[in-house]
């Protein structure tokens, strides 16, 4: 499966200089890890964001968000965001902030 190289570059720029975030090849795409825990990734042209169980329903209610269904079963705690939902830098940063609130509270791996 391919992925949106432009989105990958935008994410690299957001995380540039952060020693606690690294990029990993995963599932034929890329994922960004915060202290060893998945923070976000790209599937095709969609942004995958780890929001956690407490923010899951409210994240799904946001425009352009849907269930993350990579394996044929929805992955609770992850949402998939269509490109329209992160077109602006402020929207992208807002999604990443939601993810970082959850993932930042997890113990490092």
N, C-alpha and C positions, 0 to 999 in steps of 0.2 A: 504494500500500500504506500503510495506517495504521500507527501505532505506539502503544505504551503510554505515554500522557502522564505517568502516575504514575511510571513508571520513569525517564522523561526528567527529571522534577523531582528524583528522588532523585540522579541522576547530577549534575545541576546543583549540588545542595547539596554533594555530595562535592567537586566541583572548584571551588567558589566561592572566589574570591580567588587562584586560581592563574593567573598570567600566562602560563604555559607550556602551558595547556590551553584550547582553544577548541572551540566547538560549530559544526558545519556541517550544513546540510541536504544529504542525500545519498540517492538512490534512493527518494525519497518518505518518507524517515525522517530520523533524525538520527544523526550520528556525532560522537565526541569525539576531537579530535586533540591529541597531545602533541608540541609543537615541529614541527608540520606532518605528522606521521606518525599514521595511524589507530591509536587505542588501543582503542576499543570503540564499539559502536553498538547500535541497537535495530532489530529486524526483527519487526514485529507485537508480540507480548508477550515475545519471546525476547531475551536479551542476547547480543550478538555480542562476543567477546573475542579480541583478537590476542595469541596466546601464543608464536608463533614456532615454528620447526621442532624445536628441541631439547626443548621442553616439550609438544609437540603430543600425543604418545601418552599421557603421564601426565595431561594435562588431559582428554583424551577418556575416561579411566578414572574420572574423578570422577563422583559422582552427578549425574544430570540434565543431563549434557553430551553433545553429539553433534557430528557433522561439520557444518561450516558449508557448506550446499549452496544458495547463493543463485542460482547461475547454471545449475544442472543438473549441475555437477561440484563435488566437494568442494574447498574452498579450504584447502590445507595451511597450517597455522600459525594458523588461525582456528577457534574452536569456538563452537557455539551452545549457550546454557544456558537450559533451561526455567525458568519462574518459581519453581518449587520450589527450584531451585538457588541462588537469590539472595534468597530471601524475607526472611531476616534481614539486618540491616545488616552483621554480621560476615562472612557468606558473600559479600555483594556486595563488601565491601572486600577480601576474600581474592582474588576473581577479578580485581579491578582491580590488586591488587599483582602478581599473576602477569603481567598485561599490561604493567604499567609496568616490570617487570624487563627484559622483552624490548624494548619500544619505547623505553625510556629509554636503552638502549645504542646505538640507531640514530643516525646523524648527523641533525641538524636539517635540515628542508627549507626 
